[in-house]
């Protein structure tokens, strides 16, 4: 079964680069978001970080994410790192690790 991109609601297709054994995602099937955690901004979605168990509200538009891979992306400079050591994310952003909050 091919990989499935839940944000695009379609299977991922891949092509092999010449001389490389690993598949390379190309064109419209290239994943969006940061390298490790797959964090994507609201402009790339519609998403709902604000409904995730990893999200902690800061204000009406932003919060922090405590998932280790999203934090790693922040530590690498791909997204902002909060003073408390968590990744600063948009309420309507998303990552590969979205899990609905209990009762949602």
Secondary structure as UniProt FT lines:
FT   STRAND          4..5
FT   TURN            6..9
FT   STRAND          10..11
FT   STRAND          14..16
FT   TURN            18..19
FT   STRAND          23..25
FT   HELIX           27..29
FT   TURN            35..37
FT   HELIX           42..44
FT   HELIX           49..51
FT   TURN            53..54
FT   STRAND          55..57
FT   STRAND          62..65
FT   HELIX           68..75
FT   TURN            76..77
FT   TURN            83..84
FT   STRAND          87..90
FT   TURN            91..92
FT   TURN            96..97
FT   TURN            102..103
//
